[in-house]
Amino acid sequence: MKMSPKFSFSLIVLSLISVLCAAGDSSVARGGDDGGGATVELWCVAKNNADDAALQSAIDWACGPGGASCGPIQTGGPCYDASDILRTASFAFNDYFLKHGMTDDSCNFANSAALTSLNPSHNGCKFPSSLSRSSGSFNGSITTGV
């Protein structure tokens, strides 16, 4: 049985609309959301391949004009590790991300950061997650390995 070109085109358009509508509803739910989505904790972390100078510049901005609370990564703080700029940057980036709307834009830092669902907390250094800040939907993408 051969379909008419008009019917085939209509079927393709309908399929495309269906896929686009489903994609529009695929935001990640955070705790307490009754939207039926999965509960996923998110953190904003430094990318493993980010340049150290770019990370240091981003830390300086996030902890200064950006308004991140960087006390825990200062000397004597529970997250202080002068030898690990990735962990230091990740803490600053995550704090900024949580305070500034939890959007793709608030976890970018000149493409030196990415979102992850892997908890970056280590030793006595606890990273708050998206679940600790609010409930609702996150609009953006998740990187599961950074």
DRENVEXGU-406152 format. One record per residue (C-alpha): residue number from 1; residue in one letter; x, y, z. Coordinates in nm, 2 decimals. Layout:
N
<NUM A <X Y Z>>
...
This chain:
146
<1 M <0.00 0.00 0.00>>
<2 K <0.14 0.33 -0.11>>
<3 M <0.08 0.65 0.10>>
<4 S <0.00 0.97 -0.08>>
<5 P <0.28 1.24 -0.05>>
<6 K <0.03 1.47 0.12>>
<7 F <-0.05 1.21 0.39>>
<8 S <0.32 1.13 0.44>>
<9 F <0.41 1.49 0.49>>
<10 S <0.12 1.54 0.74>>
<11 L <0.24 1.24 0.93>>
<12 I <0.60 1.37 0.95>>
<13 V <0.48 1.71 1.06>>
<14 L <0.26 1.56 1.33>>
<15 S <0.55 1.34 1.45>>
<16 L <0.78 1.63 1.47>>
<17 I <0.53 1.84 1.67>>
<18 S <0.48 1.55 1.90>>
<19 V <0.86 1.52 1.96>>
<20 L <0.90 1.89 2.01>>
<21 C <0.62 1.90 2.26>>
<22 A <0.77 1.61 2.46>>
<23 A <1.11 1.78 2.46>>
<24 G <0.95 2.10 2.60>>
<25 D <0.82 1.90 2.89>>
<26 S <1.14 1.73 2.97>>
<27 S <1.28 1.97 3.23>>
<28 V <1.44 1.81 3.54>>
<29 A <1.23 1.83 3.85>>
<30 R <1.38 1.91 4.19>>
<31 G <1.25 1.79 4.52>>
<32 G <0.89 1.86 4.61>>
<33 D <0.77 1.90 4.25>>
<34 D <0.44 1.72 4.17>>
<35 G <0.51 1.75 3.80>>
<36 G <0.58 1.38 3.77>>
<37 G <0.94 1.42 3.68>>
<38 A <1.23 1.24 3.83>>
<39 T <1.41 1.41 4.12>>
<40 V <1.76 1.49 4.03>>
<41 E <2.02 1.68 4.23>>
<42 L <2.24 1.91 4.03>>
<43 W <2.57 2.08 4.09>>
<44 C <2.77 2.32 3.89>>
<45 V <3.13 2.21 3.86>>
<46 A <3.45 2.31 3.68>>
<47 K <3.52 2.11 3.37>>
<48 N <3.82 1.88 3.39>>
<49 N <3.97 2.02 3.07>>
<50 A <3.94 2.39 3.17>>
<51 D <4.25 2.60 3.17>>
<52 D <4.39 2.68 3.52>>
<53 A <4.42 3.05 3.44>>
<54 A <4.06 3.07 3.32>>
<55 L <3.95 2.89 3.63>>
<56 Q <4.14 3.13 3.86>>
<57 S <3.99 3.43 3.67>>
<58 A <3.64 3.28 3.71>>
<59 I <3.70 3.21 4.08>>
<60 D <3.81 3.57 4.13>>
<61 W <3.50 3.70 3.96>>
<62 A <3.25 3.46 4.13>>
<63 C <3.39 3.53 4.47>>
<64 G <3.41 3.90 4.41>>
<65 P <3.16 4.08 4.18>>
<66 G <2.96 3.76 4.13>>
<67 G <2.87 3.74 4.50>>
<68 A <2.94 3.37 4.57>>
<69 S <3.00 3.28 4.93>>
<70 C <3.36 3.17 4.91>>
<71 G <3.44 3.14 5.28>>
<72 P <3.46 2.76 5.28>>
<73 I <3.74 2.77 5.01>>
<74 Q <3.95 3.03 5.20>>
<75 T <4.24 2.93 5.41>>
<76 G <4.12 2.73 5.71>>
<77 G <3.78 2.66 5.55>>
<78 P <3.64 2.30 5.51>>
<79 C <3.68 2.32 5.13>>
<80 Y <4.02 2.49 5.12>>
<81 D <4.27 2.30 4.90>>
<82 A <4.53 2.53 4.74>>
<83 S <4.66 2.23 4.53>>
<84 D <4.33 2.16 4.36>>
<85 I <4.19 2.44 4.15>>
<86 L <3.92 2.22 4.00>>
<87 R <3.76 2.16 4.35>>
<88 T <3.81 2.52 4.45>>
<89 A <3.65 2.65 4.13>>
<90 S <3.37 2.39 4.15>>
<91 F <3.27 2.52 4.50>>
<92 A <3.26 2.88 4.39>>
<93 F <3.08 2.80 4.06>>
<94 N <2.82 2.59 4.25>>
<95 D <2.75 2.86 4.51>>
<96 Y <2.70 3.12 4.23>>
<97 F <2.48 2.88 4.03>>
<98 L <2.25 2.82 4.34>>
<99 K <2.23 3.19 4.41>>
<100 H <2.16 3.31 4.06>>
<101 G <1.87 3.11 3.93>>
<102 M <2.01 2.77 3.86>>
<103 T <2.01 2.82 3.48>>
<104 D <2.26 2.72 3.20>>
<105 D <2.38 3.08 3.20>>
<106 S <2.46 3.07 3.58>>
<107 C <2.68 2.76 3.52>>
<108 N <2.89 2.86 3.23>>
<109 F <3.19 3.07 3.34>>
<110 A <3.33 3.12 2.99>>
<111 N <3.26 2.76 2.92>>
<112 S <3.47 2.64 3.21>>
<113 A <3.18 2.49 3.40>>
<114 A <2.91 2.23 3.35>>
<115 L <2.61 2.08 3.54>>
<116 T <2.64 1.74 3.68>>
<117 S <2.43 1.50 3.88>>
<118 L <2.74 1.35 4.04>>
<119 N <2.79 1.49 4.40>>
<120 P <3.13 1.67 4.41>>
<121 S <3.14 1.68 4.79>>
<122 H <3.46 1.54 4.93>>
<123 N <3.60 1.48 5.28>>
<124 G <3.45 1.75 5.50>>
<125 C <3.35 1.97 5.21>>
<126 K <2.98 1.96 5.15>>
<127 F <2.85 2.10 4.82>>
<128 P <2.48 2.21 4.85>>
<129 S <2.27 2.09 4.56>>
<130 S <1.98 2.22 4.36>>
<131 L <1.75 2.03 4.60>>
<132 S <1.88 2.23 4.89>>
<133 R <1.77 2.56 4.73>>
<134 S <1.42 2.54 4.60>>
<135 S <1.17 2.33 4.42>>
<136 G <1.03 2.35 4.07>>
<137 S <1.18 2.28 3.73>>
<138 F <1.53 2.34 3.59>>
<139 N <1.55 2.45 3.23>>
<140 G <1.88 2.33 3.09>>
<141 S <2.10 2.04 3.02>>
<142 I <2.28 1.80 3.25>>
<143 T <2.63 1.66 3.20>>
<144 T <2.66 1.33 3.40>>
<145 G <3.04 1.32 3.37>>
<146 V <3.27 1.61 3.37>>
